[in-house]
């Protein structure tokens, strides 16, 4: 039985893929649509990747709409997710599937109008589509049951503490915001039930590569995830200075928070504000607030999230549907 309806906005890279699979594995969730956006790859490629990932678990009827392109030149450094966003392993969507008509922004408005107050919006990439919707209707995000954003760096008051726990924290920065600071600024000023699940939290979940390898078997989701994560896990191991091979899934942490808010152990209400330091833009939560107050997650039940991801990896691949 479907308990909740979810609209996903994503730049469908490697960790976005695991988040989509995690959503699909939850029997109480219906993914009512996916909107693509640039980020880990182009917006067109991100839509193709979403169709590929959804087909792994037999979801071929979910409308996937193409969203906003990058507002400027592509980054000088290549993406850790590969040129195609899914590790350059040659995965393609089924030949009988393709993007749905209309844009990702139009799809967002349709979801809010058709099921007012009943759709959870999960944002896993740069916020260009969301900002375009907010520009058209400043109250649009209030028409969703909840809005969960994988982005931000947490409360500014905890900057020093977070940097001490994660030495690479400030250097890596808030990737989704840095892709489109103007979009993040627009969303930061919007009212609504908005939760930021930032790098301060998501970066602390290092998933064991050896465990993923051990779970890989013919017909299991873990096999697909292992394939697309083959190169990405090396990047993660180096970036996070891990003493053993790991991979990260920032987007799966955000998805888990949206799916089960009880995994949030602590959070702070603050005003989101975009700051630019050393050439990188990030969202921080500041107080006292002089505008809309959003929630910034500061700690989660990582064991519960690991268990959810493990159950997803152990699920069966279903190419039918």
C-alpha positions as CSV (number, residue, x, y, z in Angstrom):
1,X,0.0,0.0,0.0
2,X,1.3,3.4,-1.0
3,X,1.6,5.7,2.1
4,X,3.5,8.6,0.5
5,X,4.2,10.1,-2.9
6,X,7.7,11.4,-3.7
7,X,8.9,13.7,-6.5
8,X,12.7,13.5,-7.0
9,X,14.9,16.2,-8.5
10,X,18.3,14.8,-9.4
11,X,21.5,15.1,-11.4
12,X,21.6,11.3,-11.4
13,X,25.2,10.4,-10.5
14,X,26.4,7.3,-8.7
15,X,25.1,8.2,-5.3
16,X,21.9,9.6,-6.7
17,X,21.4,6.2,-8.3
18,X,21.6,4.4,-4.9
19,X,19.2,7.0,-3.4
20,X,16.6,6.3,-6.2
21,X,17.0,2.5,-5.6
22,X,16.6,3.1,-1.9
23,X,13.3,4.9,-2.5
24,X,12.1,2.3,-4.9
25,X,12.8,-0.5,-2.4
26,X,10.4,1.1,0.2
27,X,7.0,-0.5,-0.2
28,X,5.2,2.5,1.2
29,X,6.6,4.9,-1.4
30,X,5.4,5.8,-4.9
31,X,7.8,7.8,-7.0
32,X,5.4,10.0,-8.9
33,X,8.1,11.7,-11.0
34,X,11.7,12.5,-11.5
35,X,13.1,15.8,-12.7
36,X,16.6,15.9,-14.1
37,X,19.1,18.8,-13.6
38,X,22.7,19.3,-14.6
39,X,25.4,18.6,-12.1
40,X,27.2,15.2,-12.2
41,X,26.4,15.2,-15.9
42,X,24.2,17.2,-18.3
43,X,20.5,17.4,-17.6
44,X,19.7,15.2,-20.6
45,X,22.2,12.6,-19.5
46,X,20.8,12.8,-16.0
47,X,17.3,12.0,-17.3
48,X,18.7,9.1,-19.3
49,X,20.5,7.8,-16.1
50,X,17.3,8.1,-14.1
51,X,15.5,5.9,-16.6
52,X,18.3,3.4,-16.5
53,X,18.3,3.2,-12.7
54,X,14.5,2.9,-12.4
55,X,14.5,0.2,-15.0
56,X,16.8,-1.9,-12.8
57,X,14.0,-2.3,-10.4
58,X,11.2,-2.6,-13.0
59,X,9.9,1.0,-12.7
60,X,9.3,2.0,-16.4
61,X,6.2,4.1,-15.9
62,X,7.7,6.8,-13.7
63,X,7.7,10.0,-15.8
64,X,11.2,11.5,-16.0
65,X,11.3,15.1,-17.2
66,X,14.3,17.0,-18.4
67,X,15.2,20.1,-16.4
68,X,17.4,23.1,-16.5
69,X,20.8,23.2,-18.1
70,X,24.0,24.5,-16.5
71,X,23.9,28.4,-16.5
72,X,27.6,28.7,-17.3
73,X,30.6,26.7,-18.7
74,X,31.2,23.2,-17.4
75,X,33.6,22.6,-14.5
76,X,37.3,22.5,-15.4
77,X,37.8,19.2,-13.5
78,X,36.0,16.0,-14.6
79,X,33.3,14.6,-12.5
80,X,34.1,11.7,-10.1
81,X,31.0,10.1,-11.4
82,X,32.4,9.7,-14.9
83,X,31.5,11.4,-18.1
84,X,28.1,9.8,-18.2
85,X,27.4,10.2,-14.5
86,X,27.1,6.4,-13.9
87,X,30.8,5.5,-13.9
88,X,31.2,5.2,-17.7
89,X,30.1,1.5,-17.5
90,X,28.0,1.6,-20.7
91,X,24.6,1.4,-18.9
92,X,21.6,2.7,-21.0
93,X,17.9,2.9,-20.5
94,X,15.7,0.3,-22.2
95,X,15.1,1.2,-25.9
96,X,11.4,1.5,-25.4
97,X,11.7,4.2,-22.7
98,X,12.4,8.0,-22.9
99,X,11.9,11.3,-21.2
100,X,8.3,12.4,-20.5
101,X,6.9,15.5,-22.3
102,X,7.2,18.8,-20.5
103,X,9.9,20.2,-18.3
104,X,11.0,19.2,-14.8
105,X,9.7,22.6,-13.6
106,X,6.3,22.0,-15.1
107,X,6.2,18.6,-13.5
108,X,7.0,20.1,-10.2
109,X,3.9,22.4,-10.5
110,X,1.7,19.5,-11.6
111,X,2.7,17.4,-8.6
112,X,1.9,20.3,-6.3
113,X,-1.5,21.0,-8.0
114,X,-2.6,17.4,-8.4
115,X,-1.8,16.3,-4.8
116,X,-1.6,19.5,-2.7
117,X,0.2,19.0,0.6
118,X,0.6,15.3,-0.2
119,X,3.9,15.1,-2.1
120,X,7.4,14.9,-0.6
121,X,9.9,16.7,-2.7
122,X,13.5,15.3,-2.6
123,X,16.2,17.4,-4.1
124,X,19.5,15.6,-4.8
125,X,21.2,18.0,-7.2
126,X,21.8,21.7,-7.9
127,X,18.6,23.6,-7.3
128,X,18.1,25.2,-10.7
129,X,14.7,23.6,-11.3
130,X,13.5,24.4,-7.8
131,X,14.7,28.0,-8.1
132,X,12.8,28.4,-11.4
133,X,9.6,27.2,-9.7
134,X,10.1,29.6,-6.7
135,X,10.7,32.5,-9.1
136,X,7.4,31.8,-10.8
137,X,5.5,31.2,-7.5
138,X,7.3,32.2,-4.3
139,X,4.9,29.9,-2.3
140,X,5.3,26.8,-4.4
141,X,7.3,24.9,-1.8
142,X,4.6,25.4,0.9
143,X,2.4,23.2,-1.3
144,X,4.5,20.1,-0.7
145,X,4.2,17.9,2.3
146,X,7.9,18.3,2.9
147,X,11.0,19.4,1.0
148,X,14.3,17.7,1.7
149,X,17.5,19.1,0.2
150,X,20.8,17.3,-0.1
151,X,22.9,20.3,0.3
152,X,24.3,22.9,2.7
153,X,27.1,22.6,5.3
154,X,25.0,22.8,8.4
155,X,24.7,25.6,11.0
156,X,27.4,28.2,10.8
157,X,27.8,28.0,14.6
158,X,29.1,24.4,14.2
159,X,31.7,25.2,11.5
160,X,34.7,24.6,13.7
161,X,33.4,21.5,15.3
162,X,32.4,19.9,11.9
163,X,35.8,20.8,10.4
164,X,37.5,19.0,13.3
165,X,35.5,15.8,12.8
166,X,35.9,15.9,9.0
167,X,39.3,17.5,8.0
168,X,38.3,17.6,4.3
169,X,34.9,19.2,5.2
170,X,35.5,22.8,4.3
171,X,37.8,22.0,1.3
172,X,35.2,19.8,-0.4
173,X,32.4,22.2,0.3
174,X,28.8,22.1,-0.7
175,X,28.9,20.7,-4.2
176,X,25.3,21.1,-5.2
177,X,25.3,24.8,-4.1
178,X,28.6,25.5,-5.8
179,X,27.2,24.3,-9.1
180,X,24.5,27.0,-9.0
181,X,24.8,29.5,-6.1
182,X,22.1,31.8,-7.6
183,X,19.6,29.0,-7.5
184,X,20.5,28.1,-4.0
185,X,20.1,31.7,-3.0
186,X,16.5,31.8,-4.4
187,X,15.5,28.5,-2.6
188,X,17.1,29.7,0.6
189,X,14.7,32.6,0.7
190,X,11.6,30.5,0.1
191,X,9.1,29.5,2.8
192,X,8.0,25.9,3.4
193,X,8.8,22.8,5.4
194,X,12.3,22.6,4.2
195,X,15.1,20.4,5.6
196,X,18.8,20.7,4.6
197,X,20.7,17.5,4.9
198,X,24.2,18.8,4.3
199,X,27.8,17.6,3.9
200,X,28.3,18.0,7.6
201,X,26.1,14.9,8.0
202,X,26.3,13.0,4.7
203,X,30.0,13.1,4.6
204,X,30.2,11.0,7.8
205,X,28.7,8.0,6.2
206,X,31.5,5.9,4.7
207,X,30.1,2.7,3.3
208,X,32.5,-0.3,3.2
209,X,33.5,-1.3,-0.3
210,X,34.3,-4.8,0.8
211,X,30.8,-5.2,2.0
212,X,29.3,-4.1,-1.3
213,X,31.6,-6.6,-3.1
214,X,30.5,-9.3,-0.7
215,X,26.8,-8.5,-1.4
216,X,27.2,-8.6,-5.1
217,X,25.6,-11.6,-6.7
218,X,23.8,-12.3,-10.0
219,X,20.4,-10.6,-10.0
220,X,21.1,-8.4,-7.0
221,X,20.9,-4.6,-6.9
222,X,24.3,-4.7,-5.2
223,X,25.8,-6.0,-8.4
224,X,24.6,-2.9,-10.4
225,X,25.7,-0.5,-7.7
226,X,29.1,-2.1,-7.5
227,X,29.6,-1.8,-11.2
228,X,28.8,2.0,-11.4
229,X,30.7,2.6,-8.2
230,X,33.9,0.9,-9.3
231,X,35.9,4.1,-10.0
232,X,33.9,6.4,-7.7
233,X,34.9,4.4,-4.6
234,X,38.5,5.1,-5.3
235,X,37.8,8.8,-5.4
236,X,35.9,8.6,-2.1
237,X,38.6,6.7,-0.4
238,X,41.2,9.3,-1.2
239,X,38.9,12.3,-0.7
240,X,37.8,11.2,2.8
241,X,41.2,9.9,3.8
242,X,39.8,6.6,4.7
243,X,42.1,3.8,6.0
244,X,40.2,1.2,3.9
245,X,38.3,1.4,0.7
246,X,34.9,3.1,1.0
247,X,32.2,4.8,-1.0
248,X,29.8,7.5,0.0
249,X,26.2,8.0,-0.7
250,X,25.3,11.6,0.3
251,X,22.0,11.4,-1.5
252,X,20.9,8.2,0.3
253,X,21.3,9.9,3.6
254,X,19.0,12.7,2.5
255,X,16.6,10.1,1.1
256,X,16.6,8.2,4.4
257,X,15.8,11.4,6.3
258,X,12.9,12.1,4.1
259,X,11.6,8.5,4.3
260,X,12.0,8.2,8.1
261,X,12.3,11.5,10.0
262,X,13.0,9.6,13.2
263,X,16.5,8.9,12.0
264,X,17.3,12.6,12.7
265,X,18.9,12.7,16.1
266,X,19.4,16.5,16.2
267,X,18.7,19.5,14.0
268,X,18.8,23.3,14.2
269,X,16.4,25.9,12.9
270,X,18.3,28.7,11.0
271,X,18.2,30.9,8.0
272,X,19.9,29.5,5.0
273,X,22.5,31.8,3.5
274,X,25.0,31.3,0.6
275,X,28.6,32.1,1.5
276,X,31.5,32.2,-0.9
277,X,34.9,31.3,0.5
278,X,38.1,30.4,-1.3
279,X,36.3,30.3,-4.6
280,X,33.5,27.9,-3.5
281,X,29.9,28.7,-2.6
282,X,28.1,26.9,0.2
283,X,24.8,27.2,2.2
284,X,25.2,27.7,5.9
285,X,22.4,28.1,8.5
286,X,22.8,31.4,10.3
287,X,21.1,32.9,13.4
288,X,19.4,35.1,14.3
289,X,17.2,34.7,11.3
290,X,16.0,37.6,9.2
291,X,13.9,35.6,6.8
292,X,12.4,32.2,6.3
293,X,13.7,29.6,8.8
294,X,14.6,26.1,7.5
295,X,15.8,23.1,9.4
296,X,19.5,22.0,9.3
297,X,20.2,18.4,10.3
298,X,23.2,18.0,12.5
299,X,23.2,14.3,13.4
300,X,21.4,11.1,12.3
301,X,21.1,7.4,13.2
302,X,23.8,6.1,10.8
303,X,23.2,2.5,11.8
304,X,19.5,2.7,10.7
305,X,20.6,4.3,7.4
306,X,23.2,1.6,6.8
307,X,20.6,-1.0,7.4
308,X,18.2,0.6,4.9
309,X,20.9,0.8,2.3
310,X,21.9,-2.8,3.0
311,X,18.4,-4.0,2.4
312,X,18.3,-2.1,-0.9
313,X,21.5,-3.7,-2.0
314,X,20.2,-7.2,-1.2
315,X,17.0,-6.7,-3.2
316,X,16.5,-8.4,-6.5
317,X,16.9,-6.7,-9.9
318,X,13.7,-6.7,-11.8
319,X,13.9,-5.7,-15.5
320,X,10.2,-6.2,-16.1
321,X,7.5,-3.7,-15.4
